[in-house]
Amino acid sequence: MASVTSNIPAAGFSAKLAGLMASISAGMVAYMERRTRSEQIAVLQSKSDEELAKLGINRDEIPAYVFRDLFYV
């Protein structure tokens, strides 16, 4: 009697699938952050100059204020 066993390495497929899932996840996170920041900008743009002054920002500084965590000084 003969017995045949075949071992197909799943590591290559698993690694590719994991990479794909990580890429999709990173893309979704980036999209949600961008969407949230766009909404923040819209909310700040709708405020009066007096309300913005109470927050300590000028109207032309709104994008820099919203994305301040990305800027390195």
MIDOSE-1310 file (N, C-alpha, C; in nm, 2 decimals, decimal comma, always signed):
residues 73
masv	+0,08/-0,12/+0,00/+0,00/+0,00/+0,00/+0,09/+0,12/+0,00; +0,05/+0,22/-0,08/+0,13/+0,34/-0,09/+0,05/+0,46/-0,03; +0,12/+0,55/+0,04/+0,05/+0,66/+0,10/+0,12/+0,79/+0,04; +0,05/+0,88/+0,00/+0,10/+1,01/-0,06/+0,05/+1,12/+0,03
tsni	+0,15/+1,20/+0,07/+0,12/+1,32/+0,15/+0,18/+1,44/+0,08; +0,10/+1,54/+0,07/+0,15/+1,67/+0,00/+0,14/+1,78/+0,10; +0,24/+1,85/+0,12/+0,24/+1,97/+0,21/+0,25/+2,10/+0,12; +0,15/+2,17/+0,12/+0,15/+2,30/+0,05/+0,18/+2,41/+0,15
paag	+0,29/+2,48/+0,13/+0,32/+2,58/+0,23/+0,22/+2,70/+0,22; +0,15/+2,72/+0,33/+0,05/+2,82/+0,34/+0,11/+2,96/+0,39; +0,24/+2,95/+0,43/+0,30/+3,08/+0,48/+0,30/+3,19/+0,37; +0,32/+3,15/+0,25/+0,33/+3,25/+0,14/+0,19/+3,32/+0,12
fsak	+0,09/+3,23/+0,12/-0,05/+3,28/+0,10/-0,09/+3,36/+0,23; -0,06/+3,31/+0,34/-0,10/+3,37/+0,47/-0,04/+3,51/+0,48; +0,09/+3,52/+0,44/+0,16/+3,64/+0,45/+0,11/+3,75/+0,35; +0,07/+3,70/+0,23/+0,01/+3,79/+0,14/-0,12/+3,84/+0,18
lagl	-0,20/+3,75/+0,24/-0,34/+3,79/+0,29/-0,32/+3,88/+0,40; -0,23/+3,86/+0,49/-0,21/+3,95/+0,61/-0,17/+4,08/+0,56; -0,08/+4,09/+0,46/-0,04/+4,22/+0,40/-0,15/+4,29/+0,34; -0,24/+4,22/+0,27/-0,35/+4,28/+0,20/-0,45/+4,34/+0,31
masi	-0,47/+4,26/+0,41/-0,56/+4,31/+0,52/-0,50/+4,43/+0,59; -0,37/+4,43/+0,61/-0,31/+4,54/+0,68/-0,32/+4,67/+0,59; -0,30/+4,65/+0,46/-0,31/+4,77/+0,37/-0,46/+4,82/+0,37; -0,55/+4,73/+0,36/-0,69/+4,78/+0,37/-0,72/+4,85/+0,50
sagm	-0,68/+4,80/+0,61/-0,70/+4,86/+0,74/-0,63/+5,00/+0,74; -0,51/+5,01/+0,70/-0,44/+5,14/+0,70/-0,52/+5,24/+0,61; -0,57/+5,20/+0,50/-0,64/+5,28/+0,41/-0,77/+5,33/+0,48; -0,84/+5,24/+0,55/-0,96/+5,28/+0,61/-0,94/+5,38/+0,73
vaym	-0,83/+5,36/+0,80/-0,79/+5,45/+0,91/-0,76/+5,59/+0,85; -0,68/+5,59/+0,74/-0,65/+5,72/+0,68/-0,78/+5,79/+0,63; -0,87/+5,72/+0,57/-0,99/+5,78/+0,52/-1,07/+5,84/+0,64; -1,09/+5,76/+0,75/-1,17/+5,81/+0,86/-1,10/+5,93/+0,93
errt	-0,97/+5,93/+0,94/-0,90/+6,05/+0,99/-0,92/+6,17/+0,90; -0,91/+6,15/+0,77/-0,93/+6,27/+0,68/-1,07/+6,32/+0,69; -1,17/+6,23/+0,69/-1,31/+6,26/+0,70/-1,34/+6,34/+0,83; -1,29/+6,29/+0,94/-1,31/+6,36/+1,07/-1,25/+6,50/+1,07
rseq	-1,13/+6,51/+1,01/-1,06/+6,64/+1,01/-1,13/+6,74/+0,91; -1,19/+6,69/+0,81/-1,27/+6,77/+0,72/-1,39/+6,83/+0,79; -1,45/+6,74/+0,87/-1,57/+6,79/+0,95/-1,52/+6,89/+1,05; -1,41/+6,87/+1,11/-1,36/+6,97/+1,21/-1,33/+7,10/+1,14
iavl	-1,28/+7,10/+1,03/-1,25/+7,23/+0,95/-1,38/+7,30/+0,92; -1,48/+7,22/+0,88/-1,61/+7,28/+0,85/-1,68/+7,34/+0,97; -1,67/+7,27/+1,08/-1,73/+7,33/+1,21/-1,66/+7,46/+1,24; -1,52/+7,46/+1,24/-1,45/+7,58/+1,27/-1,48/+7,69/+1,17
qsks	-1,49/+7,66/+1,04/-1,52/+7,76/+0,94/-1,65/+7,83/+0,97; -1,75/+7,75/+1,03/-1,88/+7,81/+1,05/-1,89/+7,90/+1,17; -1,78/+7,90/+1,25/-1,78/+7,99/+1,37/-1,75/+8,13/+1,33; -1,79/+8,22/+1,42/-1,76/+8,36/+1,39/-1,62/+8,39/+1,43
deel	-1,57/+8,51/+1,38/-1,43/+8,55/+1,42/-1,41/+8,56/+1,57; -1,52/+8,61/+1,64/-1,51/+8,62/+1,78/-1,50/+8,49/+1,85; -1,57/+8,39/+1,80/-1,56/+8,25/+1,86/-1,43/+8,19/+1,83; -1,37/+8,21/+1,71/-1,24/+8,16/+1,68/-1,13/+8,23/+1,77
aklg	-1,15/+8,36/+1,79/-1,06/+8,43/+1,88/-1,06/+8,38/+2,02; -1,17/+8,34/+2,07/-1,18/+8,27/+2,20/-1,10/+8,14/+2,21; -1,09/+8,07/+2,09/-1,02/+7,95/+2,08/-0,87/+7,98/+2,06; -0,84/+8,11/+2,03/-0,70/+8,14/+2,01/-0,65/+8,12/+1,87
inrd	-0,74/+8,11/+1,77/-0,69/+8,09/+1,63/-0,76/+8,20/+1,54; -0,70/+8,22/+1,43/-0,75/+8,31/+1,32/-0,81/+8,22/+1,22; -0,90/+8,27/+1,14/-0,97/+8,20/+1,03/-0,86/+8,13/+0,94; -0,76/+8,20/+0,90/-0,66/+8,15/+0,81/-0,57/+8,04/+0,87
eipa	-0,58/+8,03/+1,00/-0,50/+7,92/+1,07/-0,58/+7,79/+1,10; -0,70/+7,79/+1,05/-0,78/+7,67/+1,08/-0,72/+7,54/+1,03; -0,68/+7,53/+0,90/-0,62/+7,40/+0,86/-0,49/+7,36/+0,94; -0,41/+7,46/+0,97/-0,29/+7,43/+1,05/-0,33/+7,39/+1,19
yvfr	-0,43/+7,45/+1,25/-0,48/+7,41/+1,38/-0,54/+7,27/+1,38; -0,61/+7,23/+1,28/-0,67/+7,10/+1,27/-0,57/+6,99/+1,25; -0,46/+7,02/+1,17/-0,36/+6,92/+1,14/-0,23/+6,95/+1,22; -0,24/+7,02/+1,33/-0,12/+7,05/+1,41/-0,04/+6,94/+1,46
dlfy	-0,10/+6,82/+1,48/-0,03/+6,70/+1,52/+0,06/+6,65/+1,42; +0,04/+6,69/+1,29/+0,12/+6,64/+1,18/+0,24/+6,73/+1,15; +0,24/+6,85/+1,20/+0,35/+6,94/+1,17/+0,45/+6,93/+1,28; +0,57/+6,92/+1,24/+0,69/+6,92/+1,33/+0,76/+7,05/+1,32
v	+0,77/+7,11/+1,44/+0,84/+7,25/+1,44/+0,98/+7,23/+1,50
